[in-house]
Amino acid sequence: MLYFDANATTPCAPEVQEAMRPFWDGTFANASSPHRAGRMAAQAVAVARRAVAECLDARPQEVVFTSGATESTNLVFWGLLLAPRTRRRVVVSSIEHKAVLESAALLEEHGFQVIRVPVTPDGVVDMDMAARAITDDTALVSVQAANNEIGTIQPVLQLARLAHQAGAFFHVDAVQALGKMPVSMRDWECDFASFSAHKIYGPKGIGALFVRGGPQRWPWPHPLRGGGQEGGLRPGTLNVPGIVGFGAACTLLQRRPAENLNRLSILRDFLEKSLKDIYQEDIIILGKASPRLPNTLTLIIKDIPAEFIISIIKNSMISASSACSSDSKSASHIVTALGYRESLGKNMLRISLLESVTSTEIKNFIDNFHEAIFLVKDTV
């Protein structure tokens, strides 16, 4: 089976599973317990926190563990919602993940003005429009580092500086960026950033929120209340196995040869060219003219709904959009944001490669894809 849906999730690496194993049974104690077993669990959490921080180019105390990037993002928006209303504007891009768009919509319901900045036809934030949108009344700017559906890379540093010049906070959804491009909390100058372990060969159900300066520098009321874990910002019993797995995944990431991403980009480009050569004017490549994640290829096959291809393609797993949007009956919002007619959104396919993909697998996928297109055309 050819798994070409890495942007949805990645398999948990064997080394990560092995690192987690002792914390399911032998060292199962609550990391907040004062006895020896609890201290051992707390030490494992501390080691993992350092590993994650190193991967993010951050300090350990700036890493707050959560259940995943959606929770991390919600913490930021809920914190702002609970704060005194000195500023009422929130700026996001029109192609954000639903975790950001839905959180922004919640603020809108409570009286905030939400500005959804458009993107260029190639999927990058329109910086002129962003500069106009980020005013002295802006409380928060939130933009992805890399889009989850088309892989386009955003000008994070420039946006962070625009936000800070206006006195606003800046949050970046860095879920897809980690492991696929350079990531640095120092270089990006962001105030908050959201991450998930399962995108980098770690376990599901664990993520992190980067908070510049740590929880003690959190600028708003705490959205959650409880036992005070994670500086009171994310209280609750720590998921020790998940945290250890996240740390192990970050350690693996730090050891990865630098040429891996270049190799992945070459294979993606080969796949893209092969499909373009076959289908020519019947295929649209989204975000092609912009810097993209090296593993991501998103396309539209004209006149063929994506669900038909996904259901019929042999031994291959691809997606129609973000996994978080797959239950929606409407077309992906990305397509209309790029200026295409809404009906084409039903034809959008996202192909995202694992690091382990081989040229043979790419060639086999092309054969499977072509066969699926032939069968669909024959039946439609």
N, C-alpha and C positions, 0 to 999 in steps of 0.2 A: 504494500500500500504506500503510495506516494503522498506524504503529508506536506502540502504547500499552503498551510494556513498558520504560519508561525507568529503573525501579528496578533492572532486571537489568543494563542498560548503556545508554550513550548513544553516538551517533555521534561520531567524532573531528572536532572543528570544523576547517574549512578553515584558519583562522589557526594552529591548533595543528599541523596537518600541515605547513604552510609553515615554521613555526619549527623543526620537527624535521628537515626535508629536508637541510640542509647536513651534519648530523651522521651521516648514513648513508654518505656517500662523501667529500666534500671535507674535512671536519673530523672524521675518524673515529677519531682517536687515543685511546688509553687515557688517561683523566684523571689517572692516577697516574704517567704517564711524565714525565720531567724535561725533555724537549726542548720546543721551541716549540709544536709541534702539541699535545702533551700539556697544556701550560699553557693553550692556547686552549680545550681541552675542559674543563679544570678551572675556568676562568673562566666558561664557560657554565653549569656546574653551580652555581657560586656565585651567579650571577644568578638562576637558577631557584630555588635554596634561599631566597633573599631573597623572591622572589615568593610561594612557598608559605607561608613564615613570616608574611608580611604578611596573607595570606588567613586564616590561622589565629589571628591576633593572638598570635603567638609570636615568639621570637627565632630568627634563622637557625640558630644552633648547637643549637637544641632540635629541629630537623627531621632525622630519620634516614631516608634513602631505603631502601625495601624493594621487593619485587616486588608488593606489594599489601597490603590490610588483613588478609588471612588470615595472611600471614607476620608482619605487625606484631603481631597479637594473639598468635600462637604464641610470639613472642619474649618477651612479658611472662610468659606462663604457664610456659614452659620455664625462664626465669630464676628464677622462684619455685621451681620443682621442684628446681633445682640448689642452692638456698640452704640453709643450716642450718635445721633445723626448730624454730624458736622459737615459731611460730604455725602451726596446722594447719587453720584454717577458711578457706574461700573462699566468697564470696557472689555469686551471679549472679541474674538474673531468669529466670522460667520461659519467657520469649518471646525469648530471645537468638538471634542468628544462630548457625549451627552452628559457626562458627570459635571462638566462646566456649564453647558447650555441649560440644563435643567436646574442647576443651582442658581444660575443667573436669573432664570425665570421666576424662581422662588423669591428672590430679592425684589424683582419687579412687582410681584404680587403685594409686597409689603412697602411699596412706595419708592423704591429706587428707580432711577432712570438707567436702563441698560442699553448701551450702544454696541451693536454687532457690526464690527468693522469689516467691510468687504475684502475679498482677496482678488488678486490678479487672475486672468484666465489660466495661469499655470499654478495656481494654488498657493501663492505667497501673500502674506498680509500686505495690503496697500499702505505703504508707510506714510504717504501724504494724508490719506484719510485717517490713519491712526493718530498722526500729529494733531489733526483738527479735533479728533474725538477726545483726546486726553487733555482735559482742561483743569483749571484750579479747583473744580468741584468734583474731581474724580477721586474716589476712595480706593479703588482696586482695578488693576489691569491683569487679565488672565489670558495667556496665549500658550498653545502647545509648542514644544520644541520641534516636534516632528509629527505630522498628521498621521493618525492611525489608519486611515483608509487609503490615502494616495501617497503617503510617505514624504511629502514635501517638507523641507527643513525651513524653519522660520527664523527671522533675524532677532533672536532672543535678547542679545545684549543691547541692541539699539532700542528695542521696545522697553527694556528695563530702565534705560536711561531716560527715555521720554516720560515714563511713569514717575521716576524719582524727581525729575525736574519740576513736575507738577505737584510734588508732594504726596503722590499716591504709592500704595504698596503694589508689588509685582509678584504674581504667582505664575509658575510655569508647570504645565502638565508634561512631565519628562518620561512618561511611561515607555513610549516607543523609542525614545532616544537612547536610553541606557542599553549599552551593549552593541549598538549599531552606529554610533558616532561618538566623538569626544564629548564628555559631560563634565562640567566643572561648576560647582556652586560659587566658587570664587570668581571665575572668569565671567560667568553669566550675570553676576550682580543681582540675583533675584532674592526676594525676601522669603518666599515659600516655593517648594517644589514637591510634586507628588510622584511616587514610584510604586511599582508592583513587582514582586519577586518572580512571578510565573512567566514573565516575558523574557527572563534571562536564565532559563533552565533551573529555576528554583520552584518551590512549592506554591500552590494556590492558597489564598486566604491570608497572605501576609504582605505587607507593604510598608511604606515609610512616608512621613512628611518631613521634609527639610524645613527647619525654622531658623532663620539667621539669628545667631546669638543664643539659640536654645529656647526652651519653653519659658524661661524667666523673662525673655524679651518679647513674648507674645503680646500684641498690642491691644487685644480686645478681651471681653469676658470669655471664660472657658465655656464652650458649647456643651460639654459633657461633664457630669459630676459623679464622683465615686471615691475610690480608695486612694487616689493621688498618684497612681503609677504614671510614668512618663511625664514627670513634672506637673501632673494634674491635668495635662492637656488631653491625654487619652487614657483615662483611668480604666481599670479592669485587669483581671489576671492575665499576665503575659503569656502569649503563645510561644513557649520556649522552643518546641521542635521547629515551628515555622520560622522563628527568628534565627535559630541556628542554621536552618536551611538557606535563608536569605543571605546570611553571612558567608556560607560555603559557596553559594552561587556567585557572590561578588568576588571571592577569592579566586575562583576559577576564571572569572572574567578578567581579572588583573593579570593572570598568567597566560592569557590567550595571545598567540603570535599576532603581531600587528598586521601581517599580510592577509589574515583571514578575511577581513572586510573587503579588501581589494579583490580577492578571489571571488567572494560572493557577488560583488558588483559586476565582475566580468561574466559570471554565469547568468545573472539577471539580464544583462545587456544582450547576451547570446539568445536567451529565451525571447526577449522583446523583439529583437531583429528577426528571429525565425518566424514568429507569429505575424509580424508586420509584412514580411515577404510573402507569406501564404495568403493573408486576407486583405492586404493592401488598403483600399479605400473603405473596406467594410469594418475596419478596426480603428478605434480612437484610443490613444495612450494618454492617460491623465497625468498632468504634472511633468511631462517629459522634458520641458525646457528649463525646469528648475532643479536645484540640488535636491536629491531624494535619498532616502534611506537605501543602502546598497542591496537590501533583500526584497524590496517592494516593487511590484508591477501591478498597476491597476488599469483596467481597460474596459472598453465598451465594444461589444460586437453588435453592429447595427441589425435591427429586426429580429434579434434572438434574445428572449428573456433569460436572464442569468439563472433563474431557478431551473429551467429546462436543462441547461448544460450541467449544473451541479448535480441534478438528479440522475443524469444518464452517463456521465463521464466514468470511465472504467478505472478502478484501482487508484483514484486520485481524489484528494480532499482540498478544495478551494472554497472561498466564501464569496458572498454577494456584496458584503459590506462589513462594517464592524460587527463582531459577535454581539455586542451590547445593543445593536440596532436590528438584529436579524429577525426578531419577532414582530417588528413593525410592518404594517401592510403598505406604508408609504415608501416611496423611493428615497434613497439616501439624500440627505440635505447637501452633501458635498457637490453633487452633480449640478444642481441649480445654482449653488454658490459660485461655481466655475463658469456659469453663463450658458450651460446647456439646457435644453428643454427638459422639463420634469420627466416626461415619458422615457427618456434615455436612462434615467436612474434605475429602471427595472432591468436594464441590460448590463449593469456594472458588475465586474468581477474583480476581486482582489486576490492576487497570487503573492504569497509571502513565504520566503525560503528559510529553512533552517540552516544553521552554519554547516551542518554535515552534508548538505546536498552535493551530489556528484554530477558530472557532465552526462553520465549515462542516465541518471534519473531525469535530468532535464530533457534529454532526447526522448525518453520513454513517455514523459508527460506530454510532450508536443504531439506524439503519435496518438495518445489517448484523447487529447483535446480535439485534434482534427477529426478523429473518429466520432466523437460526441457531436461536433458541429454538423458533420455529414448526416448523422442519424436524426438530429433535431430538424434539419432542413428537409429531410425526407418525410417527416411526419407532420410538420406544421403546414 
